[in-house]
């Protein structure tokens, strides 16, 4: 186990202690939830970046690409 020291404003520390949020289990839960939210945020940010790289194809364009690939494969045989 790692020991972590956190400096908080007195009022916040009192409120957190009264709410039971300074217990080891509560802090672990808070940190895990924060990390999960950050991972989800990073995932959506990455998805947004990927979506902006190239315009999305319409269904007709996808069908045309598939047909072209099949025709090319047939031509090579």
N, CA, C and O atoms as a CHARMM CRD file, in Angstrom:
* protein
*
  308
    1    1 UNK  N      0.83600  -1.18300   0.00000 PROA 1      0.00000
    2    1 UNK  CA     0.00000   0.00000   0.00000 PROA 1      0.00000
    3    1 UNK  C      0.87700   1.24100   0.00000 PROA 1      0.00000
    4    1 UNK  O      1.95900   1.25700   0.58700 PROA 1      0.00000
    5    2 UNK  N      0.39900   2.26400  -0.65900 PROA 2      0.00000
    6    2 UNK  CA     1.08600   3.54300  -0.71000 PROA 2      0.00000
    7    2 UNK  C      0.36400   4.52200   0.20400 PROA 2      0.00000
    8    2 UNK  O     -0.86600   4.54300   0.26000 PROA 2      0.00000
    9    3 UNK  N      1.12900   5.32200   0.91200 PROA 3      0.00000
   10    3 UNK  CA     0.55600   6.35600   1.75600 PROA 3      0.00000
   11    3 UNK  C      0.64900   7.67700   1.01400 PROA 3      0.00000
   12    3 UNK  O      1.70300   8.03300   0.48700 PROA 3      0.00000
   13    4 UNK  N     -0.47000   8.40500   0.97700 PROA 4      0.00000
   14    4 UNK  CA    -0.54100   9.68400   0.27900 PROA 4      0.00000
   15    4 UNK  C     -0.98100  10.75000   1.27100 PROA 4      0.00000
   16    4 UNK  O     -1.91900  10.54700   2.04200 PROA 4      0.00000
   17    5 UNK  N     -0.30200  11.87800   1.24400 PROA 5      0.00000
   18    5 UNK  CA    -0.69100  13.01100   2.07600 PROA 5      0.00000
   19    5 UNK  C     -1.31900  14.05800   1.17100 PROA 5      0.00000
   20    5 UNK  O     -0.75000  14.43100   0.14500 PROA 5      0.00000
   21    6 UNK  N     -2.49400  14.52700   1.56000 PROA 6      0.00000
   22    6 UNK  CA    -3.22300  15.50000   0.75500 PROA 6      0.00000
   23    6 UNK  C     -3.46000  16.74900   1.60400 PROA 6      0.00000
   24    6 UNK  O     -3.87900  16.65900   2.75800 PROA 6      0.00000
   25    7 UNK  N     -3.19000  17.90000   1.02000 PROA 7      0.00000
   26    7 UNK  CA    -3.45200  19.16500   1.71100 PROA 7      0.00000
   27    7 UNK  C     -4.77400  19.72300   1.18600 PROA 7      0.00000
   28    7 UNK  O     -4.94500  19.93300  -0.01500 PROA 7      0.00000
   29    8 UNK  N     -5.71000  19.95900   2.12100 PROA 8      0.00000
   30    8 UNK  CA    -7.02900  20.46800   1.76600 PROA 8      0.00000
   31    8 UNK  C     -7.33900  21.69800   2.60300 PROA 8      0.00000
   32    8 UNK  O     -6.83100  21.84300   3.71400 PROA 8      0.00000
   33    9 UNK  N     -8.16700  22.57700   2.07400 PROA 9      0.00000
   34    9 UNK  CA    -8.66200  23.66700   2.91100 PROA 9      0.00000
   35    9 UNK  C     -9.40400  23.07600   4.11900 PROA 9      0.00000
   36    9 UNK  O    -10.07100  22.04900   4.00000 PROA 9      0.00000
   37   10 UNK  N     -9.28400  23.73000   5.27500 PROA 10     0.00000
   38   10 UNK  CA    -9.86700  23.19200   6.50900 PROA 10     0.00000
   39   10 UNK  C    -11.34700  22.87600   6.36800 PROA 10     0.00000
   40   10 UNK  O    -11.79100  21.80300   6.77500 PROA 10     0.00000
   41   11 UNK  N    -12.11300  23.79100   5.80000 PROA 11     0.00000
   42   11 UNK  CA   -13.55800  23.58700   5.67700 PROA 11     0.00000
   43   11 UNK  C    -13.87400  22.36200   4.81400 PROA 11     0.00000
   44   11 UNK  O    -14.73700  21.55400   5.15700 PROA 11     0.00000
   45   12 UNK  N    -13.16400  22.23800   3.69100 PROA 12     0.00000
   46   12 UNK  CA   -13.37400  21.07900   2.82600 PROA 12     0.00000
   47   12 UNK  C    -13.01500  19.79900   3.55300 PROA 12     0.00000
   48   12 UNK  O    -13.73600  18.80700   3.44500 PROA 12     0.00000
   49   13 UNK  N    -11.91700  19.79900   4.29000 PROA 13     0.00000
   50   13 UNK  CA   -11.50200  18.61200   5.04300 PROA 13     0.00000
   51   13 UNK  C    -12.56400  18.23400   6.07600 PROA 13     0.00000
   52   13 UNK  O    -12.87300  17.05400   6.24200 PROA 13     0.00000
   53   14 UNK  N    -13.12600  19.23200   6.77400 PROA 14     0.00000
   54   14 UNK  CA   -14.17800  18.94500   7.77100 PROA 14     0.00000
   55   14 UNK  C    -15.40400  18.32900   7.09100 PROA 14     0.00000
   56   14 UNK  O    -15.96100  17.34000   7.56800 PROA 14     0.00000
   57   15 UNK  N    -15.81100  18.92500   5.97800 PROA 15     0.00000
   58   15 UNK  CA   -16.99300  18.40900   5.27100 PROA 15     0.00000
   59   15 UNK  C    -16.75300  17.00400   4.73500 PROA 15     0.00000
   60   15 UNK  O    -17.61800  16.13400   4.84000 PROA 15     0.00000
   61   16 UNK  N    -15.57900  16.78900   4.16300 PROA 16     0.00000
   62   16 UNK  CA   -15.25000  15.46500   3.62000 PROA 16     0.00000
   63   16 UNK  C    -15.18400  14.43000   4.73500 PROA 16     0.00000
   64   16 UNK  O    -15.66100  13.30800   4.56200 PROA 16     0.00000
   65   17 UNK  N    -14.60500  14.78600   5.86400 PROA 17     0.00000
   66   17 UNK  CA   -14.52300  13.86700   6.99600 PROA 17     0.00000
   67   17 UNK  C    -15.93300  13.54800   7.49600 PROA 17     0.00000
   68   17 UNK  O    -16.25000  12.38700   7.75300 PROA 17     0.00000
   69   18 UNK  N    -16.78200  14.57500   7.63500 PROA 18     0.00000
   70   18 UNK  CA   -18.15000  14.36500   8.12100 PROA 18     0.00000
   71   18 UNK  C    -18.94100  13.47800   7.16300 PROA 18     0.00000
   72   18 UNK  O    -19.80600  12.71500   7.59300 PROA 18     0.00000
   73   19 UNK  N    -18.64500  13.57600   5.86200 PROA 19     0.00000
   74   19 UNK  CA   -19.33800  12.75500   4.85900 PROA 19     0.00000
   75   19 UNK  C    -18.71500  11.37000   4.72800 PROA 19     0.00000
   76   19 UNK  O    -19.20300  10.54300   3.95800 PROA 19     0.00000
   77   20 UNK  N    -17.65500  11.11100   5.46200 PROA 20     0.00000
   78   20 UNK  CA   -17.00100   9.79800   5.39000 PROA 20     0.00000
   79   20 UNK  C    -16.12200   9.62000   4.17000 PROA 20     0.00000
   80   20 UNK  O    -15.77400   8.49800   3.80300 PROA 20     0.00000
   81   21 UNK  N    -15.76100  10.73900   3.53700 PROA 21     0.00000
   82   21 UNK  CA   -14.99200  10.64900   2.29300 PROA 21     0.00000
   83   21 UNK  C    -13.48700  10.59000   2.49300 PROA 21     0.00000
   84   21 UNK  O    -12.74800  10.45100   1.51900 PROA 21     0.00000
   85   22 UNK  N    -13.01300  10.69300   3.72500 PROA 22     0.00000
   86   22 UNK  CA   -11.57200  10.61600   3.96400 PROA 22     0.00000
   87   22 UNK  C    -11.13800   9.22000   4.41300 PROA 22     0.00000
   88   22 UNK  O     -9.97200   9.00300   4.74000 PROA 22     0.00000
   89   23 UNK  N    -12.07100   8.28800   4.42700 PROA 23     0.00000
   90   23 UNK  CA   -11.71600   6.89200   4.72800 PROA 23     0.00000
   91   23 UNK  C    -10.98600   6.29300   3.52500 PROA 23     0.00000
   92   23 UNK  O    -11.23500   6.68400   2.38500 PROA 23     0.00000
   93   24 UNK  N    -10.09500   5.35500   3.78300 PROA 24     0.00000
   94   24 UNK  CA    -9.32100   4.72000   2.70800 PROA 24     0.00000
   95   24 UNK  C    -10.22500   4.18100   1.60300 PROA 24     0.00000
   96   24 UNK  O     -9.95700   4.38800   0.42000 PROA 24     0.00000
   97   25 UNK  N    -11.31000   3.47900   1.99600 PROA 25     0.00000
   98   25 UNK  CA   -12.19600   2.86400   1.01700 PROA 25     0.00000
   99   25 UNK  C    -12.89500   3.92900   0.16500 PROA 25     0.00000
  100   25 UNK  O    -13.06300   3.75800  -1.04300 PROA 25     0.00000
  101   26 UNK  N    -13.29800   5.02300   0.80600 PROA 26     0.00000
  102   26 UNK  CA   -13.98800   6.08400   0.07600 PROA 26     0.00000
  103   26 UNK  C    -13.04600   6.76400  -0.90500 PROA 26     0.00000
  104   26 UNK  O    -13.43000   7.04800  -2.04000 PROA 26     0.00000
  105   27 UNK  N    -11.82900   7.02400  -0.48100 PROA 27     0.00000
  106   27 UNK  CA   -10.85700   7.66800  -1.37000 PROA 27     0.00000
  107   27 UNK  C    -10.53100   6.74900  -2.54000 PROA 27     0.00000
  108   27 UNK  O    -10.41300   7.21400  -3.67400 PROA 27     0.00000
  109   28 UNK  N    -10.38500   5.45100  -2.28200 PROA 28     0.00000
  110   28 UNK  CA   -10.12900   4.50200  -3.36400 PROA 28     0.00000
  111   28 UNK  C    -11.26900   4.52700  -4.38100 PROA 28     0.00000
  112   28 UNK  O    -11.02900   4.55200  -5.58800 PROA 28     0.00000
  113   29 UNK  N    -12.50400   4.52000  -3.89400 PROA 29     0.00000
  114   29 UNK  CA   -13.66500   4.56300  -4.78900 PROA 29     0.00000
  115   29 UNK  C    -13.68000   5.85100  -5.59600 PROA 29     0.00000
  116   29 UNK  O    -13.89700   5.82100  -6.80800 PROA 29     0.00000
  117   30 UNK  N    -13.44900   6.98400  -4.93500 PROA 30     0.00000
  118   30 UNK  CA   -13.42800   8.27200  -5.63100 PROA 30     0.00000
  119   30 UNK  C    -12.36100   8.30400  -6.71900 PROA 30     0.00000
  120   30 UNK  O    -12.61400   8.78600  -7.82300 PROA 30     0.00000
  121   31 UNK  N    -11.16900   7.79100  -6.41200 PROA 31     0.00000
  122   31 UNK  CA   -10.07900   7.78700  -7.39500 PROA 31     0.00000
  123   31 UNK  C    -10.38700   6.85800  -8.56500 PROA 31     0.00000
  124   31 UNK  O    -10.13800   7.20400  -9.72000 PROA 31     0.00000
  125   32 UNK  N    -10.92200   5.68800  -8.27000 PROA 32     0.00000
  126   32 UNK  CA   -11.25200   4.75700  -9.35700 PROA 32     0.00000
  127   32 UNK  C    -12.33300   5.34100 -10.27200 PROA 32     0.00000
  128   32 UNK  O    -12.24400   5.21600 -11.49400 PROA 32     0.00000
  129   33 UNK  N    -13.34800   5.97400  -9.68800 PROA 33     0.00000
  130   33 UNK  CA   -14.40100   6.59200 -10.49400 PROA 33     0.00000
  131   33 UNK  C    -13.84700   7.74200 -11.33300 PROA 33     0.00000
  132   33 UNK  O    -14.22500   7.90300 -12.49400 PROA 33     0.00000
  133   34 UNK  N    -12.96300   8.53300 -10.75500 PROA 34     0.00000
  134   34 UNK  CA   -12.35700   9.65000 -11.49700 PROA 34     0.00000
  135   34 UNK  C    -11.50700   9.12600 -12.65200 PROA 34     0.00000
  136   34 UNK  O    -11.53300   9.68800 -13.74700 PROA 34     0.00000
  137   35 UNK  N    -10.75600   8.05800 -12.41400 PROA 35     0.00000
  138   35 UNK  CA    -9.93300   7.48700 -13.48700 PROA 35     0.00000
  139   35 UNK  C    -10.79900   6.89700 -14.59400 PROA 35     0.00000
  140   35 UNK  O    -10.46600   7.01800 -15.77300 PROA 35     0.00000
  141   36 UNK  N    -11.90100   6.26400 -14.22500 PROA 36     0.00000
  142   36 UNK  CA   -12.81900   5.69200 -15.21500 PROA 36     0.00000
  143   36 UNK  C    -13.43400   6.81500 -16.06400 PROA 36     0.00000
  144   36 UNK  O    -13.51900   6.69500 -17.28700 PROA 36     0.00000
  145   37 UNK  N    -13.86000   7.90200 -15.41300 PROA 37     0.00000
  146   37 UNK  CA   -14.41100   9.04400 -16.15900 PROA 37     0.00000
  147   37 UNK  C    -13.36600   9.63600 -17.09600 PROA 37     0.00000
  148   37 UNK  O    -13.68200   9.99200 -18.23100 PROA 37     0.00000
  149   38 UNK  N    -12.13300   9.74200 -16.63400 PROA 38     0.00000
  150   38 UNK  CA   -11.06400  10.28800 -17.47500 PROA 38     0.00000
  151   38 UNK  C    -10.82000   9.38800 -18.68100 PROA 38     0.00000
  152   38 UNK  O    -10.62900   9.88300 -19.79200 PROA 38     0.00000
  153   39 UNK  N    -10.82300   8.07100 -18.47400 PROA 39     0.00000
  154   39 UNK  CA   -10.63500   7.14500 -19.59800 PROA 39     0.00000
  155   39 UNK  C    -11.75600   7.29100 -20.61600 PROA 39     0.00000
  156   39 UNK  O    -11.51300   7.27900 -21.82200 PROA 39     0.00000
  157   40 UNK  N    -12.98500   7.43000 -20.12800 PROA 40     0.00000
  158   40 UNK  CA   -14.12500   7.60100 -21.03900 PROA 40     0.00000
  159   40 UNK  C    -13.99800   8.91200 -21.79400 PROA 40     0.00000
  160   40 UNK  O    -14.24200   8.95700 -23.00000 PROA 40     0.00000
  161   41 UNK  N    -13.61800   9.98200 -21.09900 PROA 41     0.00000
  162   41 UNK  CA   -13.42000  11.27400 -21.76400 PROA 41     0.00000
  163   41 UNK  C    -12.34200  11.17000 -22.84000 PROA 41     0.00000
  164   41 UNK  O    -12.50500  11.69600 -23.94000 PROA 41     0.00000
  165   42 UNK  N    -11.23400  10.48600 -22.51800 PROA 42     0.00000
  166   42 UNK  CA   -10.15100  10.31500 -23.48900 PROA 42     0.00000
  167   42 UNK  C    -10.61200   9.49200 -24.68300 PROA 42     0.00000
  168   42 UNK  O    -10.22500   9.76900 -25.81800 PROA 42     0.00000
  169   43 UNK  N    -11.43900   8.48000 -24.43100 PROA 43     0.00000
  170   43 UNK  CA   -11.96900   7.65600 -25.51100 PROA 43     0.00000
  171   43 UNK  C    -12.80700   8.50700 -26.46500 PROA 43     0.00000
  172   43 UNK  O    -12.63500   8.43200 -27.68200 PROA 43     0.00000
  173   44 UNK  N    -13.71200   9.31500 -25.91200 PROA 44     0.00000
  174   44 UNK  CA   -14.55600  10.15600 -26.76300 PROA 44     0.00000
  175   44 UNK  C    -13.73500  11.21600 -27.49100 PROA 44     0.00000
  176   44 UNK  O    -14.03300  11.54800 -28.63800 PROA 44     0.00000
  177   45 UNK  N    -12.71100  11.74600 -26.83800 PROA 45     0.00000
  178   45 UNK  CA   -11.83900  12.71400 -27.50100 PROA 45     0.00000
  179   45 UNK  C    -11.13700  12.05300 -28.68000 PROA 45     0.00000
  180   45 UNK  O    -11.06500  12.63400 -29.76300 PROA 45     0.00000
  181   46 UNK  N    -10.62300  10.84900 -28.47900 PROA 46     0.00000
  182   46 UNK  CA    -9.94600  10.11600 -29.54400 PROA 46     0.00000
  183   46 UNK  C    -10.92100   9.77700 -30.66500 PROA 46     0.00000
  184   46 UNK  O    -10.58400   9.89500 -31.84300 PROA 46     0.00000
  185   47 UNK  N    -12.12200   9.35800 -30.30200 PROA 47     0.00000
  186   47 UNK  CA   -13.12500   9.03900 -31.32600 PROA 47     0.00000
  187   47 UNK  C    -13.45300  10.28300 -32.15100 PROA 47     0.00000
  188   47 UNK  O    -13.61600  10.19900 -33.36800 PROA 47     0.00000
  189   48 UNK  N    -13.54800  11.42500 -31.49300 PROA 48     0.00000
  190   48 UNK  CA   -13.80900  12.66500 -32.20700 PROA 48     0.00000
  191   48 UNK  C    -12.70000  13.01400 -33.17200 PROA 48     0.00000
  192   48 UNK  O    -12.95100  13.45400 -34.29400 PROA 48     0.00000
  193   49 UNK  N    -11.45800  12.81400 -32.72500 PROA 49     0.00000
  194   49 UNK  CA   -10.31500  13.07900 -33.59600 PROA 49     0.00000
  195   49 UNK  C    -10.31600  12.14000 -34.79400 PROA 49     0.00000
  196   49 UNK  O    -10.05900  12.56300 -35.92100 PROA 49     0.00000
  197   50 UNK  N    -10.60400  10.87000 -34.55200 PROA 50     0.00000
  198   50 UNK  CA   -10.63700   9.89900 -35.64300 PROA 50     0.00000
  199   50 UNK  C    -11.74900  10.22300 -36.63400 PROA 50     0.00000
  200   50 UNK  O    -11.56200  10.11300 -37.84600 PROA 50     0.00000
  201   51 UNK  N    -12.88600  10.61600 -36.12400 PROA 51     0.00000
  202   51 UNK  CA   -14.01500  10.94000 -36.99700 PROA 51     0.00000
  203   51 UNK  C    -13.71500  12.14800 -37.86900 PROA 51     0.00000
  204   51 UNK  O    -14.24400  12.26200 -38.97400 PROA 51     0.00000
  205   52 UNK  N    -12.88100  13.04100 -37.38700 PROA 52     0.00000
  206   52 UNK  CA   -12.58800  14.24700 -38.15700 PROA 52     0.00000
  207   52 UNK  C    -11.45600  14.04000 -39.16500 PROA 52     0.00000
  208   52 UNK  O    -11.19600  14.92000 -39.98700 PROA 52     0.00000
  209   53 UNK  N    -10.78900  12.90200 -39.11400 PROA 53     0.00000
  210   53 UNK  CA    -9.66900  12.65500 -40.02300 PROA 53     0.00000
  211   53 UNK  C    -10.11600  12.53100 -41.47400 PROA 53     0.00000
  212   53 UNK  O     -9.46300  13.05000 -42.38000 PROA 53     0.00000
  213   54 UNK  N    -11.22000  11.84800 -41.68600 PROA 54     0.00000
  214   54 UNK  CA   -11.68000  11.59100 -43.04200 PROA 54     0.00000
  215   54 UNK  C    -13.20000  11.63200 -43.02200 PROA 54     0.00000
  216   54 UNK  O    -13.82400  11.08300 -42.11500 PROA 54     0.00000
  217   55 UNK  N    -13.79000  12.26800 -44.00300 PROA 55     0.00000
  218   55 UNK  CA   -15.25100  12.29400 -44.01900 PROA 55     0.00000
  219   55 UNK  C    -15.80300  10.86800 -44.02500 PROA 55     0.00000
  220   55 UNK  O    -15.24500   9.97800 -44.66800 PROA 55     0.00000
  221   56 UNK  N    -16.87200  10.67000 -43.32300 PROA 56     0.00000
  222   56 UNK  CA   -17.48600   9.35100 -43.29100 PROA 56     0.00000
  223   56 UNK  C    -18.12100   9.05100 -44.63800 PROA 56     0.00000
  224   56 UNK  O    -18.65800   9.93700 -45.30300 PROA 56     0.00000
  225   57 UNK  N    -18.04900   7.79800 -45.02100 PROA 57     0.00000
  226   57 UNK  CA   -18.62700   7.37200 -46.29100 PROA 57     0.00000
  227   57 UNK  C    -20.12200   7.13000 -46.14200 PROA 57     0.00000
  228   57 UNK  O    -20.60200   6.69600 -45.09500 PROA 57     0.00000
  229   58 UNK  N    -20.83800   7.42100 -47.21200 PROA 58     0.00000
  230   58 UNK  CA   -22.25800   7.08900 -47.22700 PROA 58     0.00000
  231   58 UNK  C    -22.38000   5.59200 -47.49300 PROA 58     0.00000
  232   58 UNK  O    -21.40200   4.93600 -47.85100 PROA 58     0.00000
  233   59 UNK  N    -23.57000   5.06200 -47.31800 PROA 59     0.00000
  234   59 UNK  CA   -23.78500   3.64000 -47.57200 PROA 59     0.00000
  235   59 UNK  C    -23.52000   3.31400 -49.03700 PROA 59     0.00000
  236   59 UNK  O    -22.99000   2.25000 -49.35900 PROA 59     0.00000
  237   60 UNK  N    -23.88700   4.22700 -49.91300 PROA 60     0.00000
  238   60 UNK  CA   -23.65500   4.01300 -51.35000 PROA 60     0.00000
  239   60 UNK  C    -22.15600   3.98800 -51.65300 PROA 60     0.00000
  240   60 UNK  O    -21.69700   3.18000 -52.46000 PROA 60     0.00000
  241   61 UNK  N    -21.40200   4.86600 -51.01000 PROA 61     0.00000
  242   61 UNK  CA   -19.95200   4.89900 -51.22600 PROA 61     0.00000
  243   61 UNK  C    -19.28800   3.62700 -50.70200 PROA 61     0.00000
  244   61 UNK  O    -18.35100   3.10900 -51.30800 PROA 61     0.00000
  245   62 UNK  N    -19.78300   3.13700 -49.57800 PROA 62     0.00000
  246   62 UNK  CA   -19.25700   1.87500 -49.03200 PROA 62     0.00000
  247   62 UNK  C    -19.54100   0.74000 -50.00200 PROA 62     0.00000
  248   62 UNK  O    -18.66100  -0.07200 -50.28800 PROA 62     0.00000
  249   63 UNK  N    -20.78000   0.68100 -50.51400 PROA 63     0.00000
  250   63 UNK  CA   -21.13800  -0.35900 -51.48500 PROA 63     0.00000
  251   63 UNK  C    -20.24700  -0.27000 -52.72600 PROA 63     0.00000
  252   63 UNK  O    -19.81500  -1.29500 -53.25200 PROA 63     0.00000
  253   64 UNK  N    -19.97000   0.95600 -53.19800 PROA 64     0.00000
  254   64 UNK  CA   -19.12300   1.14000 -54.37300 PROA 64     0.00000
  255   64 UNK  C    -17.69400   0.67600 -54.09100 PROA 64     0.00000
  256   64 UNK  O    -17.06400   0.05600 -54.94800 PROA 64     0.00000
  257   65 UNK  N    -17.18400   0.96900 -52.90400 PROA 65     0.00000
  258   65 UNK  CA   -15.82700   0.53200 -52.53300 PROA 65     0.00000
  259   65 UNK  C    -15.75500  -0.99200 -52.48200 PROA 65     0.00000
  260   65 UNK  O    -14.78500  -1.58700 -52.95100 PROA 65     0.00000
  261   66 UNK  N    -16.76900  -1.61600 -51.91800 PROA 66     0.00000
  262   66 UNK  CA   -16.80200  -3.08500 -51.83600 PROA 66     0.00000
  263   66 UNK  C    -16.85600  -3.67600 -53.24200 PROA 66     0.00000
  264   66 UNK  O    -16.13000  -4.62100 -53.55000 PROA 66     0.00000
  265   67 UNK  N    -17.71200  -3.12100 -54.09000 PROA 67     0.00000
  266   67 UNK  CA   -17.83600  -3.61500 -55.46600 PROA 67     0.00000
  267   67 UNK  C    -16.51400  -3.44900 -56.21100 PROA 67     0.00000
  268   67 UNK  O    -16.10800  -4.34400 -56.95200 PROA 67     0.00000
  269   68 UNK  N    -15.84300  -2.32200 -56.02300 PROA 68     0.00000
  270   68 UNK  CA   -14.56000  -2.09200 -56.69400 PROA 68     0.00000
  271   68 UNK  C    -13.50800  -3.08100 -56.21100 PROA 68     0.00000
  272   68 UNK  O    -12.73300  -3.60400 -57.01100 PROA 68     0.00000
  273   69 UNK  N    -13.47500  -3.33800 -54.91300 PROA 69     0.00000
  274   69 UNK  CA   -12.49900  -4.29200 -54.36600 PROA 69     0.00000
  275   69 UNK  C    -12.77900  -5.69500 -54.88000 PROA 69     0.00000
  276   69 UNK  O    -11.85300  -6.43700 -55.20600 PROA 69     0.00000
  277   70 UNK  N    -14.05000  -6.05700 -54.95200 PROA 70     0.00000
  278   70 UNK  CA   -14.40200  -7.38000 -55.47500 PROA 70     0.00000
  279   70 UNK  C    -14.04400  -7.49600 -56.95600 PROA 70     0.00000
  280   70 UNK  O    -13.54300  -8.53200 -57.39300 PROA 70     0.00000
  281   71 UNK  N    -14.29700  -6.44600 -57.72200 PROA 71     0.00000
  282   71 UNK  CA   -13.96100  -6.45700 -59.13700 PROA 71     0.00000
  283   71 UNK  C    -12.45700  -6.57300 -59.31800 PROA 71     0.00000
  284   71 UNK  O    -11.99700  -7.31900 -60.18200 PROA 71     0.00000
  285   72 UNK  N    -11.69600  -5.86100 -58.53000 PROA 72     0.00000
  286   72 UNK  CA   -10.22200  -5.93300 -58.61100 PROA 72     0.00000
  287   72 UNK  C     -9.73300  -7.32400 -58.27300 PROA 72     0.00000
  288   72 UNK  O     -8.83700  -7.85400 -58.93000 PROA 72     0.00000
  289   73 UNK  N    -10.33000  -7.92200 -57.23700 PROA 73     0.00000
  290   73 UNK  CA    -9.93000  -9.27900 -56.84200 PROA 73     0.00000
  291   73 UNK  C    -10.28000 -10.27200 -57.96200 PROA 73     0.00000
  292   73 UNK  O     -9.48700 -11.16200 -58.27100 PROA 73     0.00000
  293   74 UNK  N    -11.44900 -10.12000 -58.55700 PROA 74     0.00000
  294   74 UNK  CA   -11.87400 -11.00000 -59.65400 PROA 74     0.00000
  295   74 UNK  C    -10.95300 -10.82200 -60.87100 PROA 74     0.00000
  296   74 UNK  O    -10.62000 -11.79900 -61.54200 PROA 74     0.00000
  297   75 UNK  N    -10.54600  -9.58900 -61.15200 PROA 75     0.00000
  298   75 UNK  CA    -9.67300  -9.31000 -62.26600 PROA 75     0.00000
  299   75 UNK  C     -8.30600  -9.98200 -62.11400 PROA 75     0.00000
  300   75 UNK  O     -7.70000 -10.40600 -63.09800 PROA 75     0.00000
  301   76 UNK  N     -7.83100 -10.07300 -60.87100 PROA 76     0.00000
  302   76 UNK  CA    -6.52100 -10.67200 -60.60200 PROA 76     0.00000
  303   76 UNK  C     -6.52800 -12.19300 -60.72300 PROA 76     0.00000
  304   76 UNK  O     -5.46300 -12.79800 -60.85100 PROA 76     0.00000
  305   77 UNK  N     -7.66600 -12.80700 -60.68600 PROA 77     0.00000
  306   77 UNK  CA    -7.74300 -14.27000 -60.73700 PROA 77     0.00000
  307   77 UNK  C     -7.52300 -14.78900 -62.09300 PROA 77     0.00000
  308   77 UNK  O     -7.55600 -16.00200 -62.30300 PROA 77     0.00000
